[in-house]
Amino acid sequence: MAKVYFYYSAMNAGKSTVLLQSSYNYQERGMNTLVFAPALDTRFGPGKVTSRIGLSAPARVFAPADDLLAITREALEKQPLACVLVDEAQFLTKAQALQVTDIADTLRIPVLCYGLRTDFQGNLFEGSQWLLAWADTLVELKTVCHCGRKATMVLRLDASGKPATQGAQIEIGGNDRYVSVCRRHFKESQAAWLL
């Protein structure tokens, strides 16, 4: 039975690196993979998964209206697929999270999803919420806060470098805009906002 895996963490835990390594492992053994990346993340160019350590690979871009099950079926008509991988899976819609379970259940292809669990306000992303509910296997990838404790939260920094407490849930950025912290430091930085 194929499964859906959700690898989640705060930022800078190496999610994209692990995704790229997993895809490479399949390809090294002569197996094909289908890698999805969200259309809204164009920091390194469209149709690409890129890790902070410099690894990258081409990807099939998806937008909120796209049917990932249908796209996977089309790809299967061209070549067999051993695995489907989804980068930035927090940006999946509820319907797309259901579609990745259909890929595993009906097409019998394992799906490996990688993404953030929560946003800069500590709220679940839509895709993460449904993957946490529906994935067969949940795996936390760990990163470290500046204090040495496990980082589980993400702070968004404003133009002056101070933690932001308001704004749109989705703003694409890297180390220039976001920092991973432990829950204690998240609460301290958000103290006025949390009250």
MOTAVEN-V832648 format. One record per residue. RES is the residue in one letter. OMEGA is omega in whole degrees, 0 to 359 (* if undefined). D_LAST is the distance of its C-alpha to the last C-alpha in whole Angstrom. Layout:
# MOTAVEN-V832648
res	omega	d_last
RES	OMEGA	D_LAST
RES	OMEGA	D_LAST
This chain:
# MOTAVEN-V832648
res	omega	d_last
M	177	47
A	183	44
K	169	41
V	179	37
Y	174	36
F	176	32
Y	185	31
Y	178	28
S	167	26
A	180	23
M	175	25
N	176	28
A	178	29
G	182	33
K	181	32
S	177	35
T	180	37
V	177	37
L	181	38
L	178	41
Q	179	42
S	179	42
S	179	44
Y	180	46
N	176	47
Y	184	48
Q	179	50
E	180	52
R	176	54
G	180	55
M	181	52
N	175	50
T	172	47
L	182	45
V	177	41
F	173	39
A	183	36
P	180	34
A	185	36
L	179	33
D	182	33
T	182	36
R	182	35
F	182	38
G	181	40
P	176	40
G	183	41
K	168	40
V	182	38
T	178	38
S	179	36
R	181	35
I	172	38
G	177	41
L	176	42
S	179	42
A	177	44
P	181	44
A	174	42
R	182	42
V	174	40
F	175	38
A	183	36
P	183	34
A	184	37
D	177	39
D	184	40
L	176	40
L	180	43
A	179	45
I	179	45
T	177	46
R	178	49
E	179	50
A	179	50
L	178	51
E	181	54
K	182	55
Q	176	54
P	179	53
L	178	50
A	185	49
C	172	45
V	181	42
L	182	39
V	176	36
D	180	34
E	185	31
A	176	30
Q	181	27
F	173	28
L	170	31
T	176	30
K	180	30
A	180	34
Q	175	35
A	176	33
L	179	35
Q	179	38
V	174	38
T	176	38
D	177	41
I	179	43
A	187	43
D	184	44
T	179	47
L	179	48
R	177	47
I	177	46
P	179	43
V	179	40
L	182	37
C	182	34
Y	180	32
G	175	28
L	175	25
R	185	23
T	179	19
D	183	18
F	176	16
Q	180	13
G	180	14
N	177	16
L	168	19
F	181	22
E	181	25
G	180	27
S	179	26
Q	184	24
W	175	28
L	176	30
L	180	27
A	192	29
W	182	32
A	177	33
D	184	36
T	177	35
L	181	31
V	177	32
E	172	29
L	189	30
K	171	28
T	192	27
V	173	26
C	178	23
H	180	24
C	180	24
G	178	26
R	178	24
K	177	24
A	179	22
T	185	20
M	180	18
V	173	19
L	170	17
R	180	19
L	177	20
D	184	20
A	180	24
S	179	23
G	178	22
K	179	18
P	177	16
A	179	15
T	181	12
Q	177	14
G	180	18
A	180	20
Q	185	20
I	170	23
E	183	24
I	178	27
G	180	27
G	182	28
N	178	27
D	184	27
R	188	24
Y	175	22
V	178	22
S	182	22
V	174	19
C	181	19
R	181	16
R	181	15
H	174	15
F	182	13
K	179	10
E	182	11
S	183	12
Q	190	9
A	182	7
A	182	6
W	184	6
L	183	4
L	*	0
